[in-house]
Amino acid sequence: MSDTATEPLLPSLVRLPVRVQGEAGLPPEGVAREDVLAAEVPVALVFNGISHAVMMATPQDIEDFALGFALSEGILDAPGDCRGIEAEAIDAAAAGLPDGMPGIEVRLEIATRAFERLKGRRRSLAGRTGCGVCGVESFAALDLTPVPLATPDWLAQLDLPTVLRGFAQMPPRQRLNAEAGAIHAAAWATPDGTVSDVLEDVGRHNALDKLIGRLAREGRLGTPGFVLLSSRGSHELVRKCARVGIAAMATISAPTAMGVQMAKASGVRLWGLCRAPRGVLYTP
């Protein structure tokens, strides 16, 4: 199993004192308890010394996240275009952030060709966990051009029972969500529905990028398999999969209309509303 998290630079979970009210059997004034919340920190992605994006993310599996983001956003063409990754926790004062809000800086050394292309894109992201197009300068900068995929032989056998088999394996391995809630997961399953990896983050895009980065770092990107997501099927998630050659994805919630359109144009098999015993196939 490959979903064991690397040691986080900052805590992924935060314990805070709270007062719980309204539960059956509690006094009207409630009771004091300790609650577990998901951490959300700014992560600065720096390419060859130039800051490109700051994304809000769960501070776990950060190297996977950085590489997956670079691949799924088209900054890198292949994992080998990344020459090295270094991540460092930055205290709030040094980062110019409010007290008690530290950040993480991730420095990637990338191939000259990729860096020159990145500089030409003139795109700066101010990342949020709920938004996939923050910071673009115009409609054209959305870059919605489909990435057509070849149809792998195994795709025709990817049926609903196989998809649901994969989803059934996810909850026991969503360790952060079990403690704190509010955390998405992206999983990788082989064509028979066996889940090998589960990556978590407060942002659904980030969770997928972490999964893509994990597969890339371990040389498994491009092997047969599909993605499972504890989220809706929005267009940018479909596009991220298509960009790195992932031909199928399934989500717990419904897709958006643009997500389905992107999947059809890219040749991605898209399942949605996958809650046993039901599921909806949106693309043939």
N, C-alpha and C positions, 0 to 999 in steps of 0.2 A: 504494500500500500504506500502511495506517495503523497498523501495529503497531510503528513506530519509537518506542522508549521515550524519554520525556522525561528530562532530566538528573536523576539521583537526588540527593536531599539528603544521603544517606549511601551508602556503597558497597553495591551489591547482591550482590557476591561478595567473599569474604574468603579470602586465601591464608595457609595455616598450614603450618609444618613438621610432618611426620609420619614415622613409621617403618613401612614396608610389609614384612610378613612373610608367608610361605607361598606366594608366587608361584614358579612353576617357574623354576629357574635362579638363584634368589637364595640367598645364604648363610643359614644358620639364624637368625642374628641380624637378618636383614633389611637393608634399605638406607634411608637417609634421603632423603626427597623433599619436595616442596612439593605440598600438596593444595589444591584449590579447593572452598570450601564456600559454600552459600547463606546470605546474611545473613537474620536474623530479628530485627526490632526492634519495640518497642511503639509503636503509632501511636494517639495520643489524638485522638478526634473531638469537637470542641467546637462546639456549636450556639448561636449568639447569646450567647456568653460562658459557657455552662454545659456542662461536660464530660459526655458521654453514654456513651461507650464507649472502651475501650482494646483494640485488636486487635493481635495479633502478625502482622506482614506483612513481605514483601520491600519494602525502601524504594525502590520504583520505580513511576512512574505513580501517585503518591499522590493527586493531585487527581482523577484518574479514579476511583480507589478510593473516595474520600470521597463523591463525587457518586453513584456506583453503589450504595454502601451505603445512602445516604439514600433513594434511589429504591426499591431492592429490599426494604428493611425497612419501607417505607410511611411513612417520616418526611416525605417530599415526595411530592406527587401528580404533579408534572411538573417537568422540568428548570428551568423558569422560576421555580419557588418558591425556587431558590437564587440569592441576590443577589451572592454573591462567595465565593471560596475563597482562603485563604492558608495555606501550609504552611511550617513552620520546624523545623529540626533543633535539638534541645535536648540539651546535653551531660549526661552522667550525673549530675554533682553537682547541677545545676540541677533536674533531673527527680526527684531523690531515688532514683536507681537505682544499683546497684553499679558500681564503677569499670570502665570499658571497655564499658559497655552504654548508649549514648546512645538517645534516642528522637526521635520526630517528633510535633509538635502540628499538627493541621489545624483551622483555624478557618473555620467556614461561617456566613455570614449568611443566614438563611432567612426566608421570609414569616411574618408574625405568626400567621396561621391555623395554619400547620404547626408553629410553635413552641409555641403553646398546646396543640395536640394532643399534641405530644411530652412536654410537662411532665405531661400527664394520664396518660400510659402508665405512669409509675413503673417503667420498666424500666432496669436498669443492667447492662451486659455486661462481664464480665471475659474478653476474647477469647482463644481458643486456636485454633491452626491446625487442630486435629482435631475441633473441637466446634462445632455450629451452634446450640445452645440454651443456652449458658452464661449463668448469672445470672438466669434467669427465676424469678419468685417462686412460681408455682403451675402446675398443669396448664392452667388457662385462659389463663395468660400465654403459652403456646406459640403461640397464635393460629394454629391449623391450619385455619381456615375456608377452603375452596377459593375461588379467584378464577376464575370461569368466563370462558372466552375464546370469542369468535366464531371460527369456522373459516375461515381465508383460502382463497381459491380455489386457490392454488398448492400447498397442503398435500397434496392427493391425489396429486401427482406426486413427492413426496419419497420415493424408493425407496432400497433398500440400495446400489446402485451409486453413487448421488449422495452418500450419507452417507460411504461409504468413499473416494470421490474427495476429499472434504473432509479426512478424517483423513490421507490420504497427503500432503497439502500441509503438515501441521503440523510434523513433526520438523525440517526445515531452518530453521524460523523460531522454534524453541524454543531461543533462544541461551543463556539462562541455564542451562537444564537440560542442554544439551550440555556445558557446562563443569563444573557442580557436581552435577547430578542432584538428586533430592529436590524438584523444583519442578514444580508443576502448571501447566497452560495451559488457557485458555479462548479459543476461536476463534469468529469470526463468518463464516458462509458465506452466499452468495446462494442462491436456490432451485435453481440449477444445480450447486451444490457448489463454487463458486469461493470460496476463503478470502481475505478482505480484511484481517482483523485477528487478531493473536495476542497475548494478554496473559498474563504469567507471574507466579506468586507461590507461596510455600511452602504457602499455604492454598488449597484448591480453592474455598472460598467467596469468598476475596479475589480470586482470578483472575477469577471470574465478575463480581464487583462492579466490578473494573477494566474489564472488557469493556463492561458496561452503562454505566458512566460515560463511557467513550470514545465509545460510540454516542450518548449523550445530549449530550455536549459538542459533537459534530459534527453534531447535528441528524438523526441516522440512526436513532434509536430509533423503532420503529413501521414501518420499511421492511421489505419482504419478506426473510426470511432465517431462519437457525436457528443454534443454539449447538452447538459441539462441545467436549467436556470430557475431559481426560486423568484421569478419576477415576471413582468410582462414582456412580450416580444416586440420591443421597439426597433425602429429602423437601424439605429446605430449599432445595436447588438448583432443584428443580422449582418450588417456590413463588416463589422469586425471579424466575424466568423468567415465570411466570404473572402476577405482580404488575405487571411492566412490559410485558406484552403480547406476549411471545415465545412462539410457538405450537408450537415443536418444539425438542427437544434430543437429543443423542446422546452416549453416554459410552463410553469404552474398557472400563471394568469393568462389573460387573453393577449393577443398581439394587437398592435395598432394597425390601421389600414395601410399606412406607409410601410410598416414592418412587413406585411404580407406582400405588398407590391415589390419591395426590395428583395424579398426571398424569391419571388417568381422571376424577377429579372436576373438574379444571380444564380439561380438553379439550386438554392438551398431548400432542403426539405424541412418544413416548419410545422411543428406540432404546438398546440396551445391548449389552455384550460385542462391540463393533464392532472386530474384528481380522480383517482381510482373509484369506480371502474370506467370512468369516462375520459375521453380525450378528443380533440378536434384536429384533423389534418387540414391545414390551410393551403398547402401547395402540393401538387401531385408528385 
